[in-house]
Amino acid sequence: MTSPPRVLVVDDDPSILRLAQFNLEADGFEVEVASDGLAGLKAFQAGRFDCVVLDLMMPGLDGFELLEAVRGCERGESIPAYLLTARATAEDRDRAETLGVTDYLRKPFDPSDLSAVLLRGLGRD
C-alpha cells in the first residue's frame, strides 16, 4: 500500500485553506497548510511534500517568490507546483510556465477538481 500523498497548501484566505484541507484530506491526502508565503517556505523546508499548492497574492512572499524559493531548494527543484489563484493574466501565466508550474487553477474552484488535478499530476489518478 502506498502512503498518502503529502501536499502543502499556502493561501492567506482562511476559508480557502479550510476548504482545500477538508476536501483534500477527504480524498486521502495528508495536508499541511500555511497562511502566508514566509510560513509556507518554513513549512516546506521543515517537511517532505509530494506537491505544493500556492496562491499568488499573499503578504510576505507572494506565490511566485515562494515558488522561486522552493525551486532553489534541492528537494524543490522538480516538485509538482500548482497555482490556485484569482489572478490569471498572460504575464502571470508566462511567469508560471517559466517557473515550471504543473497546473494553474482559477478561483473560485471546485474542490473535487483540485484533488483530481493533484492526483493526475502525481500519477495516482
C-alpha positions in Angstrom: 0.0 0.0 0.0 1.4 3.4 -0.9 1.4 6.2 1.5 -1.0 9.1 1.0 0.4 12.0 -1.0 1.5 14.9 1.2 0.6 18.4 0.0 1.5 21.8 1.3 -1.3 24.4 0.7 -0.3 28.1 1.1 -3.0 30.7 0.9 -3.7 33.8 3.0 -7.5 33.3 2.9 -8.5 31.1 5.9 -11.7 29.9 4.1 -9.7 28.7 1.1 -7.3 26.9 3.4 -10.1 25.1 5.3 -11.9 24.2 2.1 -8.8 22.8 0.4 -7.6 21.0 3.5 -11.0 19.4 4.3 -11.6 18.2 0.7 -8.0 17.0 0.1 -8.0 15.1 3.4 -11.4 13.5 2.5 -9.8 12.4 -0.8 -6.9 10.7 1.0 -4.2 13.4 1.1 -2.1 14.4 4.1 -2.3 18.2 4.1 -0.3 20.9 5.8 -1.4 24.5 5.5 0.3 27.8 5.8 -1.3 31.2 5.8 1.4 33.3 4.1 4.5 32.9 1.9 7.0 33.0 4.7 5.2 30.4 6.8 4.9 28.3 3.6 8.6 28.4 3.0 9.4 27.4 6.6 6.9 24.5 6.3 8.4 23.4 3.0 11.9 23.5 4.4 10.9 21.5 7.5 8.8 18.9 5.8 8.6 16.5 2.9 5.9 17.0 0.4 4.8 15.4 -2.9 3.4 18.7 -4.2 2.6 22.3 -3.3 -0.4 24.4 -4.0 0.2 28.2 -3.8 -1.9 31.3 -4.0 -0.2 34.2 -5.9 -1.4 37.2 -3.9 -0.1 36.8 -0.3 1.7 39.0 2.2 5.4 38.5 2.9 6.4 36.3 -0.1 3.9 36.2 -2.9 3.3 32.9 -4.7 5.9 33.5 -7.3 8.5 34.5 -4.8 7.7 31.4 -2.7 7.9 29.1 -5.7 11.3 30.6 -6.6 12.5 29.9 -3.1 11.1 26.4 -3.2 12.8 25.8 -6.6 16.0 26.9 -5.0 15.9 24.1 -2.5 17.3 20.7 -3.6 14.0 19.0 -2.8 12.0 21.7 -4.6 13.7 21.7 -8.0 11.2 19.3 -9.6 8.3 19.1 -7.1 4.9 19.5 -8.8 3.6 23.0 -8.1 0.1 24.2 -8.6 -1.1 27.8 -8.5 -4.6 28.3 -7.1 -5.4 32.0 -7.7 -7.9 34.5 -8.9 -5.1 36.2 -10.9 -4.6 34.9 -14.4 -3.0 37.5 -16.6 -0.9 36.4 -19.6 2.1 37.7 -17.8 1.3 35.6 -14.7 0.8 32.5 -16.9 4.1 33.1 -18.7 6.0 33.5 -15.4 4.3 30.4 -14.1 5.5 28.5 -17.1 9.0 29.8 -16.6 8.9 28.5 -13.0 7.7 25.1 -14.1 4.2 25.3 -12.6 2.4 22.0 -13.2 -1.0 23.5 -13.4 -2.8 26.8 -13.0 -6.2 26.6 -11.2 -8.6 29.6 -11.1 -10.5 30.7 -8.0 -13.3 30.1 -7.4 -12.5 26.4 -7.7 -14.3 23.1 -7.4 -12.5 21.2 -4.6 -13.0 17.9 -6.3 -11.2 19.3 -9.4 -8.3 20.3 -7.2 -8.0 16.7 -5.9 -8.3 15.3 -9.4 -5.6 17.6 -10.8 -3.2 16.8 -8.0 -3.7 13.1 -8.3 -3.2 13.2 -12.1 0.0 15.3 -11.6 1.3 12.7 -9.1 0.4 9.8 -11.4 -2.2 8.4 -9.0 -5.4 9.0 -10.9 
